[in-house]
Amino acid sequence: VRRKRWEGHILLTLTFGFPGETPRNPRGFGALPAPPAAMASPAVSPDSSSHEALSSVNSAPACSPTSDSENLSPDELELLAKLEEQNRLLEADSKSMRSMNGSRRNSGSSLVSSSSASSNLSHLEEDTWILWGRIVNEWDEWRKKKEKLLKELIRKGIPHHFRAIVWQLLCSATDMPVKNQYSELLKMSSPCEKLIRRDIARTYPEHEFFKGQDSLGQEVLFNVMKAYSLVDREVGYCQGSAFIVGLLLMQMPEEEAFCVFVKLMQEYRLRELFKPSMAELGLCIYQFEYMLQEQLPELNIHFRSQSFLTSMYASSWFLTLFLTTFPLPVATRVFDIFMYEGLEIVFRVGMALLQFNQAELVQLDMEGMSQYFQKVIPHQFDSCPDKLILRAFQVKYNPKKMKR
């Protein structure tokens, strides 16, 4: 019965192998996803909109295609060369970014304007699919010997049919003992249940999976949030965390989502962010203000003159990892990188947004800036999330200085 309820929601139904190989699955995930031609679109996916069709062809700053060449096969080197060509096209196209956003509306422009690049898309998607299948099957080797290349590919975007598996691998959430406690936790009573019930309907209210009081999405979201409130009574429940769990539930069943969320809270600074004192959030805001003062002094002075506090616009960036800021296809790309590189990507994306909009923001008063952050900034990269990632990794970020 449980399997049927998730049928169409998780696409882990067909074994995927390579020519001359016996399909392997050493991590015990069940079968790997089928290639695109053999698979229907997922019933629930944050990538379902058309402008994410290119999710595996992205433009984050690249290490050289040959940076790990001693560990790569000829096929992998050929694919990286193709990805680098896409990068060059995107970087050239980025010069038109200002004019494309001049009206501050989503123009629906193609991610890659070059017709030659578009004509090669199907081959590139197929090659990318094969490569990610190999990565999952040979995960330990990739983490140990091809770490730079893996980071590069994650910045370019994890194909959404692989996200459930890859996110679990990235945070080492497989075979966690707490998974065996999940069903027992659901039988218990939590003091946070009323708060959780109140907020469930406010989490992704427009997403089909979570619409309706009796929807499967709301049911499993309540379950995961309740279970976590019982295993971590100090944190209990905090509203922003439901958006993170909701994204996980779009990709995987509730038990797996619960395990991934536990890992994120324990090892990605999120638990400190969500503690009742929220002291870690204050630290993140302080660090972000330091970057703002150092890199955009004119904008920083303007914010201060208008009493426009950093916490007024940046708190949700850290608490929900941009899931309440950007549309899901864009926010999920940021989340891919967060799963591998941690909170640094939040600082980078936030600063990239301010750099991109500085000229407009310094012309606005406090009310105007508030409206600008709510209505304009969230949709600037709807049709080109790759350019947001590209700009984010052009931001100066010094880990040692930030730690100090």
Stockholm file with secondary structure:
# STOCKHOLM 1.0

chainA/1-404         VRRKRWEGHILLTLTFGFPGETPRNPRGFGALPAPPAAMASPAVSPDSSSHEALSSVNSAPACSPTSDSENLSPDELELLAKLEEQNRLLEADSKSMRSMNGSRRNSGSSLVSSSSASSNLSHLEEDTWILWGRIVNEWDEWRKKKEKLLKELIRKGIPHHFRAIVWQLLCSATDMPVKNQYSELLKMSSPCEKLIRRDIARTYPEHEFFKGQDSLGQEVLFNVMKAYSLVDREVGYCQGSAFIVGLLLMQMPEEEAFCVFVKLMQEYRLRELFKPSMAELGLCIYQFEYMLQEQLPELNIHFRSQSFLTSMYASSWFLTLFLTTFPLPVATRVFDIFMYEGLEIVFRVGMALLQFNQAELVQLDMEGMSQYFQKVIPHQFDSCPDKLILRAFQVKYNPKKMKR
#=GR chainA/1-404 SS CHHHHHBTTBCCCSCCCCTTCCCCCTTCCSSCCCCGGGCCCCSSCTTCSGGGTTTTSCCSCCCCTTTTGGGCCHHHHHHHHHHHHHHHHHHHHGGGHHHHTTTSSCCCCCSSCCHHHHHTHHHHHHHHHHHHHHHHHTHHHHHHHCHHHHHHHHHTCCCGGGHHHHHHHHTTCTTCGGGGGHHHHHHSCCTTHHHHHHHHTTSSTTSGGGCSTTCHHHHHHHHHHHHHHHHCTTTCCCTTHHHHHHHHHTTSCHHHHHHHHHHHHHHSSHHHHHSTTCHHHHHHHHHHHHHHHHHCHHHHHHHHHTTCCHHHHHHHHHHHTTTTTSCHHHHHHHHHHHHHHTTHHHHHHHHHHHHHHHHHHTTCCHHHHHHHHHHTGGGTTTTCHHHHHHHHTTSCCCHHHHHC
#=GC SS_cons         CHHHHHBTTBCCCSCCCCTTCCCCCTTCCSSCCCCGGGCCCCSSCTTCSGGGTTTTSCCSCCCCTTTTGGGCCHHHHHHHHHHHHHHHHHHHHGGGHHHHTTTSSCCCCCSSCCHHHHHTHHHHHHHHHHHHHHHHHTHHHHHHHCHHHHHHHHHTCCCGGGHHHHHHHHTTCTTCGGGGGHHHHHHSCCTTHHHHHHHHTTSSTTSGGGCSTTCHHHHHHHHHHHHHHHHCTTTCCCTTHHHHHHHHHTTSCHHHHHHHHHHHHHHSSHHHHHSTTCHHHHHHHHHHHHHHHHHCHHHHHHHHHTTCCHHHHHHHHHHHTTTTTSCHHHHHHHHHHHHHHTTHHHHHHHHHHHHHHHHHHTTCCHHHHHHHHHHTGGGTTTTCHHHHHHHHTTSCCCHHHHHC
//
